[in-house]
């Protein structure tokens, strides 16, 4: 843009002038005695600093009043007013007015006082340019009107939008509290491969890469599940991993191809234990981070309008079986227990859904549930007991062999967790993998890969195990009230501009 170009040329000229004067506009270090947040916090609690102190920050505003100038500097989102006087700084006062602009970093030394209006202010006795910005910060953040610009220039979004800054600070605290919660209960954090020879643990398309040293294709993981269960086999009874997964799929308000997940595995547990862990962990984290279990979430109405609802995360959460949810929320109260395959196929056709790899009764029921029910699951809800065809990694239900012991957790109409009583029978596991290969042969590109090494590990014996996966990004959306996953990922994936 012409204005940015003119600004850049002017700042480049200032930079060269500084260098010619022997002033380094990019010094290596600056000694501070107190950070801006420390100064503001301590003075709010009546801690008095005596004598000079030094601090630093980015210049956000300059207000000139003849032979004195008030400047706002900001560090870590906290503002401090500084006061420059010509009779105190001498020639350096004119130097400041000529060479310091909004966006520059400066270090200042001086003495604190309060103005007549009571505002905490630092009288500057000396200052140093720490970084000469070549672009001046915009006074109005145009990215607020252009969402793509906000995501692309997230650094400006963080600087100029306090809500955005708060969201990502909360994200960090949420993840820290999840770790704390699990470690307090004896879980250990582990790391498993991101580049894998066989992708598995979910139904998804992978990203493919190539390892030059091996001369072989590899895949970015879609889930760490099969490696974490190897650790259960190896005698680590309580493990968890927080890390990136990669799925070559949708980009929308709920999906990003690169996302963060938590997976938790516990020996001698089942999906009932995982339900209790999920509701207690999420409510505890909310209480520790937000100070309450009552949150406000944006949801979309059936008319496509957004509204805010209050949700209580306190246990116990609602529990409902998948088939009962379908009967409750379909307009015609469809009973999938009694429905024929022909009736289910008619329902899929009405919804415009085609199953890759051909018709499958269990997968058809799952699609009908997703289409009709998810949007109604506003308060925290566990949907339990899925058809056995929906996962090859889950143990058959102890009371009904046509089902598996699986649940998904929903909040604000959005799935945030998936959990199983894990399958530990190596013969059944191999059989289920082979059935997945048949679907892949018929065109289901998301069918689970056969993992021979995992089956081999299972043959050594895995104790009864409960497993849980939680989408961290979606959980952060819930706890911060953000309507899009792009609002909680610092650098979401965007299409490159031509």
C-alpha positions in Angstrom: 0.0 0.0 0.0 1.3 3.5 -0.8 1.0 4.8 2.7 3.0 1.8 4.2 5.6 2.3 1.5 6.1 6.0 2.3 6.2 5.2 6.0 8.8 2.5 5.4 11.0 4.9 3.4 10.8 7.6 6.1 11.7 5.1 8.9 14.6 3.7 6.8 15.9 7.2 6.5 15.7 7.7 10.3 17.4 4.4 10.8 20.3 5.4 8.6 20.6 8.8 10.3 20.9 7.1 13.7 23.6 4.8 12.5 25.5 7.7 11.0 25.3 9.5 14.4 26.8 6.4 16.1 23.6 5.4 17.7 22.8 1.6 17.4 19.0 1.4 16.9 19.2 -2.3 17.7 21.3 -2.8 20.8 21.9 -6.3 22.2 20.6 -5.8 25.7 19.1 -3.4 28.2 19.3 -3.8 31.9 15.9 -3.2 33.7 15.4 -3.2 37.4 11.6 -3.6 37.2 9.3 -4.7 34.3 6.2 -2.5 33.5 3.8 -5.2 34.9 5.8 -5.3 38.1 5.7 -1.6 38.5 2.0 -1.3 37.9 1.2 -4.3 40.1 3.4 -3.3 43.0 2.0 0.3 43.0 -1.5 -1.1 43.0 -0.6 -2.8 46.3 1.0 0.4 47.7 4.6 -0.9 47.4 6.6 2.3 47.0 9.8 2.5 44.9 12.4 5.0 46.1 15.0 6.4 43.8 15.5 5.7 40.1 14.4 2.6 38.4 14.7 1.4 34.8 12.1 -0.4 32.6 11.3 -0.9 29.0 8.4 -1.3 26.6 6.9 -0.5 23.2 5.7 3.1 22.5 2.0 3.1 22.0 1.1 6.8 22.2 2.9 10.1 22.2 1.2 13.3 23.5 3.3 16.4 23.1 2.7 19.5 25.2 5.3 22.2 24.3 8.4 21.4 26.3 7.0 18.3 27.8 5.6 15.0 26.4 3.6 12.2 27.8 4.2 8.8 26.3 2.4 5.4 26.9 4.7 2.4 26.8 3.3 -1.1 26.9 4.9 -4.4 28.0 3.1 -7.7 28.3 -0.2 -6.0 27.7 0.3 -3.6 30.6 0.5 0.2 30.1 2.7 2.7 31.9 2.7 6.5 31.4 6.1 8.1 31.1 6.9 11.9 31.2 9.7 13.6 29.3 10.7 17.2 30.0 13.0 19.4 28.0 14.7 20.9 31.0 15.5 17.4 32.4 16.6 15.7 29.2 18.2 18.6 27.3 19.2 17.8 23.8 17.9 14.2 24.2 14.4 15.7 24.4 14.6 17.0 20.8 16.3 13.7 19.8 13.3 11.8 21.2 10.8 13.9 19.3 12.7 13.5 16.1 13.6 9.8 16.2 11.1 7.9 18.4 7.7 6.9 16.9 4.8 4.7 17.8 5.9 1.1 17.7 9.5 1.6 18.7 10.9 -0.1 21.8 12.6 2.1 24.3 14.3 1.6 27.7 13.8 4.4 30.2 15.4 5.3 33.6 13.7 7.7 36.0 11.6 8.2 39.1 8.0 7.3 39.8 5.4 9.9 40.8 1.7 10.4 40.5 0.1 13.2 38.4 -2.5 15.6 39.7 -5.1 13.2 38.4 -3.5 10.4 40.4 -2.0 8.5 37.4 1.2 6.5 38.0 3.9 8.1 35.9 7.7 7.7 35.4 9.7 11.0 35.1 12.3 10.1 32.5 15.9 11.1 33.2 17.4 9.1 30.4 16.2 6.8 27.6 17.6 4.4 25.0 16.2 3.3 21.7 16.0 -0.5 21.8 14.4 -1.3 18.5 13.6 1.1 15.7 10.4 -0.1 14.0 10.3 0.4 10.3 6.5 0.2 10.2 4.5 2.4 12.5 1.8 0.6 14.4 -1.7 1.2 12.9 -3.9 3.5 15.0 -7.0 1.5 14.0 -6.5 -2.2 13.7 -8.0 -2.8 10.2 -7.8 -6.6 10.9 -10.9 -6.2 13.1 -12.7 -5.7 9.9 -10.7 -8.2 7.9 -10.6 -11.5 9.8 -8.0 -13.0 7.4 -5.6 -10.1 8.2 -6.0 -10.8 11.9 -4.9 -14.4 11.5 -2.2 -13.7 9.1 -0.7 -10.8 11.2 -1.4 -12.4 14.5 1.4 -10.3 16.0 -0.6 -7.1 15.4 -3.7 -8.8 16.6 -2.0 -9.6 19.9 -0.7 -6.1 20.3 -3.8 -4.3 19.5 -6.6 -6.6 20.6 -6.7 -7.3 24.4 -9.4 -9.9 24.0 -7.2 -11.9 21.7 -4.2 -11.6 24.0 -6.3 -12.8 26.9 -7.6 -15.8 24.9 -4.1 -17.1 24.3 -2.9 -16.5 27.8 -6.0 -18.5 29.0 -5.1 -21.2 26.5 -1.7 -21.6 28.0 -3.1 -21.7 31.5 -5.7 -24.3 30.5 -3.1 -26.6 29.2 -0.9 -26.1 32.3 -3.9 -27.0 34.5 -4.7 -30.1 32.5 -1.1 -31.3 33.1 -1.3 -30.4 36.8 -4.6 -32.3 37.2 -3.3 -35.5 35.6 0.0 -35.4 37.3 -1.7 -35.0 40.7 -3.5 -38.3 39.9 -0.3 -40.3 39.1 -0.3 -39.9 35.3 3.0 -39.3 33.5 3.4 -37.3 30.4 5.1 -39.0 27.5 6.0 -38.2 23.9 5.4 -40.5 20.9 6.3 -40.3 17.2 4.7 -37.6 15.0 6.3 -39.1 11.9 4.9 -42.6 11.7 5.4 -45.6 9.3 1.6 -46.5 9.7 -1.0 -43.9 10.5 -3.7 -45.0 12.9 -5.8 -44.3 15.9 -8.6 -42.5 14.0 -10.5 -42.5 10.7 -8.8 -39.7 8.8 -6.7 -38.8 5.8 -3.0 -38.4 6.6 -0.4 -36.0 5.3 2.4 -38.0 3.6 6.1 -37.1 3.8 9.3 -38.8 2.7 12.3 -39.7 4.9 15.5 -39.3 2.7 17.7 -41.3 5.1 15.4 -44.3 4.9 14.2 -43.9 1.4 10.6 -44.5 2.6 7.3 -42.7 2.8 6.1 -41.8 6.3 2.9 -40.1 7.6 2.2 -37.3 10.0 0.3 -38.8 12.8 -3.5 -38.5 12.9 -3.5 -39.8 16.5 -0.9 -41.0 19.1 -3.3 -43.8 20.3 -1.5 -46.9 19.1 1.8 -45.8 20.5 0.3 -44.8 23.9 -1.3 -48.2 24.2 2.1 -49.8 23.5 3.2 -48.0 26.7 0.3 -49.5 28.6 1.5 -52.9 27.4 5.0 -51.9 28.6 3.8 -51.4 32.1 3.3 -47.6 32.2 -0.2 -47.8 33.7 -1.2 -44.1 33.5 0.1 -42.1 30.6 -1.0 -39.0 28.7 0.3 -36.9 25.8 -0.5 -33.4 24.7 0.6 -32.7 21.2 -0.1 -32.0 17.5 -2.1 -34.2 15.2 -2.5 -33.7 11.5 -5.5 -34.6 9.4 -5.7 -33.7 5.7 -9.3 -32.7 5.9 -11.7 -29.8 6.4 -10.8 -26.2 7.3 -13.8 -24.5 8.9 -15.0 -23.1 12.2 -14.4 -26.5 14.0 -11.6 -28.0 12.0 -7.9 -27.1 11.3 -5.6 -29.7 9.6 -3.0 -29.1 12.4 -4.6 -29.3 15.8 -3.7 -30.1 19.4 -5.1 -33.1 21.3 -4.8 -34.6 24.8 -4.9 -38.4 24.9 -5.1 -40.3 28.3 -4.8 -44.0 28.9 -5.3 -45.8 32.3 -4.8 -49.5 32.9 -7.6 -51.4 34.7 -10.2 -48.8 33.8 -13.1 -48.6 31.3 -15.1 -46.0 29.6 -17.2 -45.3 32.7 -14.0 -44.3 34.5 -13.1 -42.1 31.5 -16.4 -40.3 31.8 -15.8 -39.5 35.4 -12.2 -38.4 34.6 -13.5 -36.1 31.8 -16.2 -34.3 33.7 -14.0 -33.9 36.8 -11.0 -32.7 34.9 -12.8 -30.2 32.7 -14.8 -28.7 35.6 -11.7 -28.6 37.8 -9.6 -26.8 35.1 -12.5 -24.3 34.5 -12.6 -23.6 38.2 -8.9 -23.1 38.5 -8.5 -21.0 35.4 -11.8 -19.0 35.3 -12.8 -19.2 39.0 -16.2 -20.8 38.1 -17.7 -23.8 36.4 -20.4 -21.6 34.8 -19.4 -20.3 31.4 -21.0 -18.5 28.5 -20.7 -20.0 25.1 -21.8 -18.8 21.6 -24.0 -21.2 19.7 -25.8 -21.1 16.4 -29.6 -21.3 16.3 -31.4 -23.4 13.6 -32.0 -20.1 11.9 -28.2 -19.5 11.6 -28.1 -16.7 14.2 -25.5 -16.7 17.0 -26.7 -16.4 20.6 -24.9 -16.8 23.9 -25.9 -19.5 26.5 -24.8 -20.1 30.0 -23.5 -23.6 30.6 -22.6 -25.3 33.9 -19.6 -27.7 33.7 -20.2 -29.1 37.2 -20.5 -32.9 37.4 -22.4 -35.1 36.9 -22.8 -34.5 33.2 -25.9 -35.8 31.4 -25.5 -39.4 30.0 -27.6 -40.6 27.0 -27.3 -43.7 24.7 -26.8 -42.9 21.1 -29.9 -44.7 19.9 -32.0 -42.9 22.5 -30.6 -39.6 21.3 -31.5 -40.3 17.7 -35.1 -41.2 18.7 -35.3 -38.1 20.8 -33.9 -35.5 18.4 -35.0 -36.8 14.9 -38.2 -34.9 13.9 -39.9 -38.3 13.1 -38.5 -40.0 16.3 -36.6 -42.6 14.3 -35.9 -45.8 16.3 -32.8 -47.2 14.7 -33.0 -50.4 16.7 -36.1 -51.3 14.7 -35.4 -49.5 11.4 -34.6 -51.7 8.4 -31.5 -51.1 6.2 -33.8 -49.8 3.5 -35.2 -47.2 5.9 -31.7 -46.1 7.0 -30.6 -45.8 3.4 -33.6 -43.7 2.6 -32.7 -41.5 5.6 -29.2 -41.0 4.3 -30.5 -40.1 0.8 -32.9 -37.6 2.4 -29.9 -36.0 4.2 -27.7 -36.1 1.1 -25.1 -38.4 2.7 -23.1 -40.9 0.7 -21.0 -43.4 2.7 -17.5 -44.0 1.2 -16.9 -47.7 0.7 -20.6 -48.5 0.4 -23.5 -48.9 2.8 -22.7 -50.0 6.4 -25.5 -50.1 9.0 -23.4 -48.8 12.0 -21.8 -46.0 10.0 -25.2 -45.0 8.6 -26.5 -44.7 12.2 -23.6 -42.6 13.2 -24.1 -40.2 10.3 -27.8 -39.9 11.1 -26.8 -39.0 14.7 -24.4 -36.4 13.6 -26.9 -34.8 11.2 -29.8 -34.6 13.6 -28.5 -34.7 17.2 -25.2 -32.9 17.8 -26.6 -29.4 17.5 -29.0 -30.1 20.3 -26.4 -31.2 22.8 -25.8 -27.9 24.5 -25.2 -28.7 28.1 -22.4 -31.1 28.8 -23.5 -34.6 27.6 -21.9 -38.0 27.2 -23.4 -39.9 24.2 -22.7 -43.6 24.9 -22.7 -47.0 23.2 -22.0 -46.6 19.5 -22.5 -49.2 16.8 -19.5 -51.6 16.6 -18.7 -50.6 13.0 -17.8 -47.0 14.1 -14.3 -48.0 15.6 -12.0 -50.9 15.1 -10.1 -50.1 18.3 -12.9 -50.3 20.9 -14.0 -53.3 23.0 -17.4 -54.8 22.2 -20.1 -53.8 24.7 -20.4 -56.3 27.6 -24.2 -56.5 27.2 -24.8 -56.0 23.5 -22.2 -57.3 21.0 -23.7 -55.1 18.2 -22.4 -52.0 20.2 -19.0 -50.9 21.5 -18.2 -49.2 24.8 -17.5 -45.8 23.4 -18.6 -42.3 24.3 -18.3 -38.9 22.8 -18.6 -35.8 25.0 -20.5 -32.7 23.7 -20.7 -29.1 24.9 -22.5 -26.3 23.1 -23.4 -28.6 20.2 -19.7 -29.5 19.6 -17.9 -32.8 20.1 -14.9 -32.2 22.4 -13.9 -35.8 23.5 -13.9 -39.4 22.4 -13.2 -42.4 24.6 -13.3 -46.2 24.6 -13.0 -49.2 26.8 -9.9 -50.2 24.7 -9.9 -53.4 22.7 -7.2 -55.7 24.1 -8.0 -59.0 22.4 -5.3 -59.3 19.6 -7.4 -61.8 17.6 -10.4 -59.5 17.5 -8.1 -56.5 16.8 -6.6 -58.3 13.8 -10.1 -59.2 12.5 -11.4 -55.6 12.9 -8.3 -54.3 11.0 -8.9 -56.7 8.2 -12.5 -55.5 7.9 -11.2 -52.0 7.7 -9.0 -53.0 4.8 -12.0 -54.4 3.0 -13.7 -51.0 3.3 -10.6 -49.3 2.0 -10.6 -51.6 -1.0 -14.1 -50.4 -1.7 -13.2 -46.8 -1.6 -13.3 -45.6 2.0 -10.1 -43.6 2.1 -10.5 -42.9 5.8 -10.7 -46.6 6.8 -8.1 -47.6 9.5 -4.8 -48.9 8.3 -3.7 -52.4 9.4 -0.9 -52.0 11.9 0.9 -55.3 12.2 3.4 -54.1 14.8 0.5 -53.0 17.1 -1.2 -56.4 16.8 2.1 -58.0 17.6 2.4 -55.8 20.7 -1.1 -56.8 21.8 -0.2 -60.5 21.6 2.1 -59.9 24.6 -1.0 -58.8 26.6 -2.5 -55.5 27.5 -4.6 -55.1 30.7 -8.1 -53.8 30.6 -7.7 -50.1 29.7 -9.7 -46.9 29.4 -8.6 -44.4 26.8 -9.7 -40.8 26.3 -9.0 -38.1 23.6 -9.9 -34.5 24.0 -9.5 -31.7 21.4 -7.6 -29.0 23.2 -8.5 -26.3 20.7 -12.2 -27.0 21.0 -12.0 -27.1 24.8 -10.3 -23.7 24.7 -13.1 -22.5 22.5 -15.6 -23.6 25.1 -13.7 -22.0 28.0 -13.0 -18.7 26.3 -16.3 -18.3 24.5 -14.7 -18.2 21.0 -17.0 -19.2 18.1 -14.2 -20.4 15.7 -11.2 -22.7 16.1 -9.1 -20.1 14.3 -9.6 -17.7 17.3 -7.8 -20.1 19.6 -4.9 -21.3 17.3 -2.2 -18.7 17.1 -1.4 -19.3 13.4 -4.3 -21.2 11.8 -3.9 -22.6 8.3 -4.8 -20.1 5.6 -4.8 -20.3 1.8 -1.8 -18.5 0.4 -2.4 -15.3 -1.5 -1.3 -15.2 -5.1 
